[in-house]
């Protein structure tokens, strides 16, 4: 397989993003990683002011309010709706509860081709297992919907990840 590009956006804890990056580069992906230091920077990434690839992995924490940014207010679904421009992109969000509530609709309204995120609070190792299995399968050209289904079937914790189409 020819190298494919993807962007990892690391918000907060760098360990998960570093592990994802190392594994995906081992799968022959060319990764760009943005180490986000503020909510303003995250909003610029989501708005397209800072370029990203067609596949974007958000390595972050989340809760019912939205995407958590250390020491700052969370990024809410309304802010995603108001600021994000993600036309045709596939966004994989590893943050807890980022697949529940209004956030999936907000990402769809931002133009994503697909949005994948957990509906509850998977443990961190499940998020890592899910994304690594997902991109392993994508390496072999397994369609996204099937790859999500198989990666989610690895363990009940991984089963919290769901695909939301545009």
Secondary structure, 3 states (H helix, E strand, C coil): CCCEEEEEEEECCHHHHHHHHHHHHHCCEEEEEEEECCHHHHHHHHHCCCCCCCEEEEECEEECCEEEECCEEEECHHHHHHHCCCCCCEEEECCCCCCCCCHHHHHHHCCCCEEEEECCCCCHHHHHHHHHHHHHHHHCCCCHHHHHHHHHCCCCCHHHEEEEEC
